[in-house]
Amino acid sequence: MSQYHKNGWTSEHLLKPQGTALYAAQQRERLRQIANEVQGLLSEYRAALENIRIDGDKPLEPKVRAFRATRPMAALEKHLREALNDAGDIDAEYTRFYKELPVKREQRAAAKALRKARKAEAKKGRGMQAVDTAAGLHGIASGFSEGQSETGVEKVQEKSAATFLDFLKEA
């Protein structure tokens, strides 16, 4: 049994359809509210600090001092905005790795099987192509031998009853 978290979300909730999308939307809204609050407070705080004058200040020194004093709060606001963007990636990454990946793998497997089948067909086709080529060469050779005296090729063909064409047909 999963442990109940103080905000009510568990991993079981996230695994339900649209669970990660709902969680991400909820967290983004919470972070947006906090970031907006920090941003508003930062502006007010910085303005208040700029109005504090200390004896011996040069013309822009109060602004610089206020800026430097509020840098941690500005960094907090910046990090909250980054976290807000990261919360938006929760559902996208879940979808990419757990919904789209199996579909892509299935498509790759189907494409691989198709390539393998085409390769096997091509291999069969090349064997038939060799038989056709041998038959063509045999036809050309017999065309030359008509009306000509016997050559060495014809003598070899007469001596052996099996021809190269017969060999290819058997294979």
BELMOBEL-V372278 format. One record per residue. PHI is phi in radians with two decimals (* if undefined). OMEGA is omega in radians with two decimals (999 if undefined). Layout:
BEGIN
PHI|OMEGA ; PHI|OMEGA
END
This chain:
BEGIN
*|-3.11 ; -1.36|-3.12 ; -1.42|3.14 ; -1.36|3.12 ; -1.64|-3.04 ; -1.12|3.09 ; -1.62|3.05 ; 1.60|-3.10 ; -1.57|3.03 ; -2.25|3.11 ; -1.12|3.10 ; -1.12|3.10 ; -1.13|-3.10 ; -1.18|-3.11 ; -1.37|3.10 ; -1.24|3.11 ; -0.97|-3.13 ; 1.14|-3.13 ; -1.12|-3.13 ; -1.18|3.13 ; -1.15|3.13 ; -1.16|3.13 ; -1.09|-3.13 ; -1.07|3.13 ; -1.11|3.14 ; -1.11|-3.12 ; -1.18|3.10 ; -1.06|-3.14 ; -1.14|3.12 ; -1.08|-3.13 ; -1.17|3.11 ; -1.09|3.12 ; -1.08|-3.14 ; -1.14|-3.13 ; -1.09|3.11 ; -1.14|3.10 ; -1.12|3.13 ; -1.12|3.14 ; -1.09|3.11 ; -1.09|3.13 ; -1.11|3.12 ; -1.06|-3.14 ; -1.08|-3.14 ; -1.13|-3.11 ; -1.11|-3.14 ; -1.07|3.13 ; -1.09|3.13 ; -1.14|3.14 ; -1.19|3.12 ; -1.15|-3.13 ; -1.43|3.12 ; -1.47|3.14 ; -1.83|3.10 ; -2.02|-3.14 ; -0.94|3.10 ; 1.60|3.13 ; -1.17|3.00 ; -1.45|-2.98 ; -0.92|-3.08 ; -1.76|-3.07 ; -1.07|3.11 ; -1.09|3.11 ; -1.16|-3.13 ; -1.12|-3.14 ; -1.08|3.13 ; -1.13|3.12 ; -1.07|-3.11 ; -1.16|-3.12 ; -1.25|-3.10 ; -1.74|3.12 ; -1.01|3.12 ; -1.06|3.13 ; -1.20|3.09 ; -1.15|3.09 ; -1.14|3.09 ; -1.04|3.13 ; -1.10|3.12 ; -1.08|-3.13 ; -1.17|3.08 ; -1.12|3.10 ; -1.14|3.09 ; -1.13|3.11 ; -1.11|3.09 ; -1.05|3.10 ; -1.16|3.12 ; -1.13|3.11 ; -1.10|3.09 ; -1.18|-3.13 ; -1.45|-3.08 ; -0.99|-3.11 ; -1.22|-3.13 ; -1.08|-3.14 ; -1.21|3.08 ; -1.04|-3.14 ; -1.08|-3.11 ; -1.09|-3.03 ; -1.59|-3.06 ; -2.06|3.09 ; -1.95|-3.08 ; -1.44|-3.09 ; -1.03|3.12 ; -1.06|3.12 ; -1.16|3.12 ; -1.10|3.13 ; -1.11|3.11 ; -1.11|3.12 ; -1.12|3.11 ; -1.11|3.12 ; -1.12|3.11 ; -1.14|3.12 ; -1.13|3.13 ; -1.15|3.11 ; -1.11|3.11 ; -1.15|3.09 ; -1.08|-3.13 ; -1.12|3.12 ; -1.14|3.11 ; -1.12|3.13 ; -1.12|3.11 ; -1.13|3.10 ; -1.10|-3.14 ; -1.13|-3.14 ; -1.15|3.08 ; -1.11|-3.13 ; -1.10|3.12 ; -1.16|3.10 ; -1.13|3.10 ; -1.19|3.12 ; -1.13|3.11 ; -1.13|3.10 ; -1.11|3.12 ; -1.10|3.12 ; -1.13|3.12 ; -1.11|3.11 ; -1.12|3.11 ; -1.12|3.11 ; -1.15|3.11 ; -1.11|3.11 ; -1.13|3.12 ; -1.16|-3.13 ; -1.10|3.14 ; -1.25|3.09 ; -1.17|3.12 ; -1.27|-3.04 ; -1.34|3.11 ; -1.19|3.10 ; 1.37|3.11 ; -2.01|3.12 ; -1.28|-3.08 ; -1.14|3.08 ; -1.84|-3.13 ; -1.11|-3.12 ; -1.18|-3.11 ; -1.17|3.13 ; -1.14|3.13 ; -1.15|-3.14 ; -1.15|3.14 ; -1.21|-3.09 ; -1.21|-3.12 ; -1.80|-3.11 ; -1.27|-3.13 ; -1.54|3.11 ; -1.86|3.10 ; -1.09|3.09 ; -1.08|3.10 ; -1.11|3.10 ; -1.07|-3.12 ; -1.18|3.14 ; -1.16|3.13 ; -1.24|-3.07 ; -1.32|999
END
